[in-house]
Amino acid sequence: MRLLCQCFGFDLATARPYFYNDPYYPHNQRWGLWLGEGSSRTLVSILTAIPLQMWIGERLVPCMGIAGVATHPQYRRRGYARRLLTTVLNALHAQGVPGAALQAFDFDFYRPLGWEVVGSLMRVRVAPRTLPPFPPDGVRRAIETDYPAIRQLHERQAHPATGRLLRDDLRWSYLLWNFRHKLVYCHSGVLEGYLIYDFVDSGWVLRVREMLWCTERARRVLMGWLATNEEHVRQVEFSGTADELASLQLTGWTQAHRHPEEPFLRWEMMPSFMWRVVHPQNLLQRLFPENPADHAQSFCIAIHDPQIEANSGVYMLDAGTKGWRVIAPRPNPLPVGEREGGESLPSGERRFWLQVDADRQAGLPLVRVDIRTLALLTMGTFSAGELAVRDLLDAPPFLIDTLDQLFPARFPCLRPMDYF
């Protein structure tokens, strides 16, 4: 904990109760890299793995959220964090964890370790004065007795979507404990909407973490509360998918707007989160439909993973009568590097060598990907067809339709309320 505070500039006395009172504290995996032996050991790099469940399409996938990656200032730029992350990835693979998500401070740091940016979200910032000044009558601070109704409203209004985290009891305990700024609107004793927010940019921007409502009346009064700006902020930030932001009915219109070439609002498409496939067999088996479509084509997929050698190899995806089966590579993963008899497998600018197991392939069509492309494919960031034309995926043209059915394009989005 001392190292965590030192790396992130936290006060130890202030952070201690927050650290130990976190509802996730008994469930998290805390990892560290030590140098030396015995009493002379020095903790140089740390991270936390948080157990989560994320929706990918209609499938719920267990995963780990990687957070708090930090290295002692005196030991930085020596590869210790990457060494720790590689060790943790192999340990999570041994545990059967399908994947790992993180919110990166530097994409280029994590890409060589197999993570790729898979999610995006729309973001817009508006001045409070541009919001409709509906009277915020009935809006008040939430109290503990409101929590069950908040959960019920979320269950009714927020549906599974790729990148959204499951709100189980543990997750709700964390969210309601972690966020201090919670507002509710009730009408005739019934909760019709809520707003959870925090502050960024030195407190000048109010960031809406989550705003849900079940009546137009509730949307208006919550928007009116933001317009009155009792927090005295310069901007209000909304984010989510394009459809979610459209439901807010933001226009940015003001009578003071004069220049026809100047937009009312500027919507930004922001990178959201990175995803790393940790155990391909477990992840693919969870994502595939139980019953293959008529005349579904079995195929093989060659995966290259430099960090988790057990992942590298040729997987057979069998469209059997009892459902899709994902058959993992045989023991002793396929060799990486130039080998006699090896086959060159191009994948965009990232090239690798694998000796294809001809017996395993058994004449089936072969798809070739590296671990980062597999992250994009499984999360649905791009369709298989688009990955192919981007030269990130190598597959026979006749197999693209099958791949698009198994891995449909989605809109992965990790919303601010789900940040970990």
N, C-alpha and C positions, 0 to 999 in steps of 0.2 A: 504493500500500500504506500509506503514511503517513496518508492521509485515511481509509482503512478502519479503521486502528487508532485514530485520533482519534475517529471516530464511534462505534465500538463498545467503546471503552475497553480495547483490547488493548495489551500491551507490544510495541513494535516488534521488539526483539531476540528475544523469545520467539516471536512470530508469524511472523517471516521464514522460518525453515526449514519450519514447518508450511505456509505459503503456497506455497512453491516445491516442496515434496516431494509435494504433493497429486497423486495420479495423474491427476486431471482438468486439472491446470494447462496442459498443452499443447493441450487440446481446448476449454477454455472461451473464450467471447467476453467480453472486458472492455471496458466502455463507460464513457465519461466526458464530462461537459459542462464546457467551458472558457469562461471569460469573459476578454475582452481579447485582445490580439494580441502576438506575439513573446515577448520575455523577461518581459513584464508579465502573461502569461496566468496565470489562476488556475483550478485544478481545483475545481469547486464541488459536483458531484454525480456519483455512480458507481453502477454495478451490474454484475453478472455474469450471463451467460446460459450455462447448463450443458446440454450436449446429453444428452438422455435418450430413453428409449422407454417408453411407458406403454400398458398393456393397457386397451382399452375393449371390454368384452365379450370376444369371441374375436379381436379385431383388435389388432394391435400398431401403435401410432401414434407416429412420431417427434415429439418436442416439445422445448421449451426450458424448463428450470427457472430462474425468475428469482430471484436471491438477492443478498444484500449491497447492497440499495438504500439508499443513504445520501447525505446532503447535509452539507456543511461547516456546523458550528454557526452561523457568522456569516451564512450565506446561506439559512437555512431559512425556510419559509413565504413564499417568493417564487415558487413554481411551477416551480423548476428541476428537481426530481425528476420531475414530471409531464411537463415538456418533454422530458427525457431518455427517459422511458419511451415517449412517443409516437414519438420518433425511432427508438428501438429496435424498436418494434412494426412500423413501416413497413419497416425494414431486414429484419426476420425474414420479413415478408410477401414481400419481393422475393426472399428465399432459398427461398421455397416451404414454410416451416415451417408445419405444420398448426395447432399450438396452443401455448400457453404456460401453465405451471402455476406457482403460487407459494404460499408459506405467509405469510399477511399478518399484519402487526402491527396493522393497522387496516382493516377491510373497507371503510369509507366512503371511505378514500383511494383504493382501487383500483377501486371500482365505477364511478365516472365515466370510467375509462379502459377499460371494457369487460370487466373481470373479474367473475366471480360465484362465490359459494360453492357448490360442487357436491358436495363430499364431506363425510362425517361418519364418526365412529368411536365405538364404545362404550368407556368408560373406567371402571375401578373401582380404588379404592385400599383395601388391606387392611392391618391390622396383622400383622406376621410371626407373632405368637403364635396368630393364628386359622388359619394354614395347617397342614395335616396334617404332624406332625413325623416323616415317614419318615426312616430313617437314610440320610444322603447318601453312603454308601460308594461309592467309585468315581468321584465327581465330582472333576474336577481342572481346572486352568487349561489352556487350549488352547495348543498349540505349532504351529509352522509346518507340521509334517508332518501335522497334523490337518486342514489347510485343504481338501485334496481331498475328504476324507470329509464335511466340513461342506457343501461344495457339492453333493455327490451326494445327501446327505440332503434338502437343500432342493429339489433338482430332483424328488425322488420325492414329497415331502410338500406342497409349496406349488404350487398350480395357478394358471394365469392367472386374474386377477380384476380387475374394473374399478378403476383407481386404483393397481394394483400396478406397480412398475417392473420392466423386464426386467433380469435379473441376467446380463449378459454379462461378458466377462473384465475390461473396464474397471470396471464397477460393482463386481464382486467385489474387485478390487484396492483400490478406494477403501474399501469397507466393512471389509475385513480390516486395512487400514492405519489407518483412522480410529478404530475402537473397540478400546480397550485391554482391556476387561473381557469376556473370552470363556471360557466353561466348556464342557466336554464330558463326556459319560458314555459309557464303553466297556464292553462285556460280552464276555468271551472274545475280546478283540482287535478287536471290531467296534463302531464308533461308532453308538450308538442314539439319541442326543439331544444337543442343545446349547442354551446359553443365552447371549445377548449382552445386556448391560445398561449403563446409565450412571446418573448421579445428577441430580436436579433439586431445586428448593426448598432451596438452600443445603446440599445433600448429605443432607438428612433423608429424601428419598424415593428409593428404588431404582426406576428405570424399566426395565421389561423391554422392550428393543427388539425382541427376537425370541426365541422359545422354541419349538423343534420337537423332536418325538420320533417314533419309529417303533414303540415298544413301551410298554405300560403301566408296565413296570419303569422305563423311562427317565423317564417323566412323574413318577413317584413320587419318584425320587431327586433330580431337579431341584427339585421342589416342596419336598422335605425340606431341600435346601440353602438355599432361600429362607427356610424356617421357622426354621432355626438362626440366621439373621441375623448372620453373622460380620462383615458390614459395619456393624452397629450402627445401622440405619436405623429410623425410626419407622413408615414405611409402604412397601409394595411396590405399584407401579402396573402394571396390565395394561391393554392396549388392543387394539382390533381390531374385527372384526365381531361381532355377537351370537353367531353360531355358533362363531367362534374362541374367544370367552371361555367359552362353554358347555363346550367341550371341555376346559377346564382343571379343571372340576368344583369350582369355588369355591362355598362355601356361606356363609362368615362365621359359622358356628355356633360358639358357646362355651358352656360350662356357666355362665358368669357372666351370660348374657343373661337379663334378668328381665321386661322390659316388652313385652307382646304387640303394642303399637302401634308399637314401635321396630323398624325393619327390620334384618335381619342385615347386608345390604350395600346400598349406594346405587350404582346403575349410572347413569352420566351419558352422555347423547348429546352429543358435542362436535363442533363444526365442524372439518373436516379440512383442506381445501385449496380454493384458488380456481383457476378455469380460464378461459382466454381463447381464443376461436377467432381465429386469426391469418390463416389462409388457408382460407376456407370451401370452396372447390372441392376442394382437396387433401384436406381432412379428410372431407368428405362422400363423396368417391370411395373413400376407404379404408374407411369404415364400411359402405357399402352392400354387400349380398350380390352375388355375381357373377351369379347367375341370379334374375331377378325371379320372384315367385310368379305362379301362373296368374291371368290377368285383373288384373295389377297396374296401378294407375292412375298414369299420368304426371301431374306437377303442376309448378307454379312456386312459388318461395319468394322473397319480397321481403325483403331484409336491409338493415338500417340500421346503419352503423358510422361514427360521427363522427370517430374517430381514424384509421382506415385508409380513406380515401375510396374506394380501389380495390375495397373489399369491398361497398360499397353498390350495390344494384341488384337486378334480378330474375334469378334463376337458374332454368334449366329442368332438371328432373330427369326424364329420359326412361327409361321402362321398356321398353327395346328388347329384341329377341330375343337380342342378344349381351351382355346385362347392362345394369345401370343406368349411365347416362351423366349426369354433372353438367356442364352447359354454363354457363359463367360469363357475367356480363353483358357487353354489348358495350363497346368503348372509350368513354371519357367516362361515368363513373358517373352514375347517376340523381341529379338535383339534390336537395339537402336544403334544407328551408325552404319557405315558402309561395310557390308559383309559380302563374302563371296556367295554368289547366288541370290543376293538380295534384290529387291525390286524398288525402284525409285517411285515414291508416291508424292507428287507435287500437291501442295495445298497453298495456293497464293504465293506469297513471298516466304512463307514458313514452310520449309521442305524437311522431310524426314525420310528415313529409310526403315522399311520393315520387311522381314522375310515372310511372305504370305504363306499361311498354312494351307496348302492346296487340298489336303484331306478334309480339313474343317470346312473350307469353302465349298467343296463338293459341287462345283459348277454353278453355285448361286451368284447372283450379281453382287458386286462389292462396292460399298460406300467408303470413302476415305476422308477422315477428319482428324484434326488435332483437338486437344482438350478445350481450347478456347472456342473453336467453332462449335464444338458439342454444347458448350454453354449457351451460345446463341440459338442453336437448333432446338434444344430441349425447352428453353424458356419461351420460344416463339417470337424472339425479337425480329427475325426475318424468316420468311418461308424457305424451304429447301431450294426452290427455284431461284430465289434471289441470292441465297448463299452461293449457288452454283455459278451464276453470272458474275458475282463478285470474286470468283476464283478462290473461294474459301472452302468449298465442298466439292469433292470429285465423286460423281455418281453417274451411272448410265442414264441417258435421257428418258428411257421408258420407265425408270423407277421413280422419277420426280413426283408423279401424281400420288404414288403410294406414300412417299415421304411427307408430302404436304398433308395427306390425311392423318398420318400418325403424329406429325408435328405442325399443327396449324399455326399460322401467323397470329400473334396476339399483341396486346399492348401492355407489356410488363411495367408496373408502376408501384414503387414503394412510396406510399403517401407519408406526409410528415408525422402523422399520429403513430405510424409503425416504425419510425426510426428507433434504432437500438444502440 
